[in-house]
Amino acid sequence: DTLFWGASIDGTEFYGASDDTGASIGWQAETFDLTNVYFIGDLRGEDEVWIGFAFESDASITVGEGAYIDDIVLRKQTGGLAAAKPQSPACSTDATAARRCAVMQFGQRSAPREK
């Protein structure tokens, strides 16, 4: 089982991290730094930013209910812009790591809603 969390500037291609350990012993706190997103870098100053979560499972694990996500907090930080590309991602590019950098493509983005 894998839980992916990521960010996008186009609503289709999401970049971030995934955890594919398949099990946990309870709630786990995660921080996703939008100033240092894998591949797309610093998202401050972007007109629109999407946050996405995806859970993927197969028949290898038959107990449990999957992933839960709760108490999401988004904080706005003002100030100067950092470098466009991250220097050290908060995840590993090693395919054997439990938490690794990931890219996920969701369906076509819908038109922006009227404000």
N, C-alpha and C positions, 0 to 999 in steps of 0.2 A: 504494500500500500504506500502511496506517496501523497503528501500534501505539498502543493506549490503555492507560493505567494510571490507576487510580482507587481511591477508598475509598467505603465505604457504611456506614451505621448500621442499615440494614434488610435488607441482603443482596440487594436488587433494583435500586435506583437507585444507580449509581456515579458519582461526580463526581471529575474530575481533569484530566489533560492527555492530548493525543495528539500524535504526531509523524507527519506524513504526507509526509515528504520522499521516501519510496520507496527510498532507497538510503543506505548509509553506507560508510565506508572501513574499518570495523572496530568493535570494542567501543566503546561510548559510556557514560560514567558519568552517571547521573541521580540526583537527590535529590528525594524526594516528601515534603514537610513536612506531617505530619498535624496540625500546629497551625494550618495555613493552607490548607485544602482549598477549592477553588473551590466557591462557593455554600453549602456546609454549615459552613465555618469550622473551628474548633478541635475536634478529636475527643478530646482528653484528657478523661478522666472518663466517657466513654461506656462502658456495660456491655459492648457488643460492637462491634467494628469489623472489617469485611471489607476485604480488599485484593484487587483484581481486575486482570487483564491480558486484553486481547483483541487479536487480530491480524485484520485484515481485508484482503483482497486482491481484485483483479479481473483481468481478462485483459490489462490495459494493460502489465504487466511480466511477461515470460515467463522471465527468468533468475533464478537465486538460489533460496533455500529459504525465505525469509520472515524472521521475527524470532526471535532467541534471547534468553532471559533467564537470567542467571546471577548467582551471588553476591549474593543478596538479604539485606540486613541490616535487622532491625527493632531499634530501640533504644528502651527505655523511659525516659522523662524524667519525673521527679517534680517537683512544685512547684505554684504557683498556676495557675489557669485564666486564659487570655487571653480577648480579646473573642470573642463568638460568631460574628461574621462577619469574614472576612478583609478587610483594608484594601487590599491590593494582591496579586492572585493571581500565582502564579509562572508563569503562562502568559498568552497573549494571547487576547482575545475576538475579534480580527480574523480573519475567515474565510480571509484570504490568508496568514496566518502559518504557518510550518512546524510550530511547536509552539503549540497553542492549547488553551484551556479546552474541556472536553468533558464530555458526560453520556452514559452508556451504560446501557441497561437489560438485565440478564441475566434468565434464567428465574426462575421463582418460587423463593423461598428454601425450603430444606428445613428440617425441624424440627431444633433444636439436638441435637447428640449428647450422650448421657449421659456424665458425667464419672466 
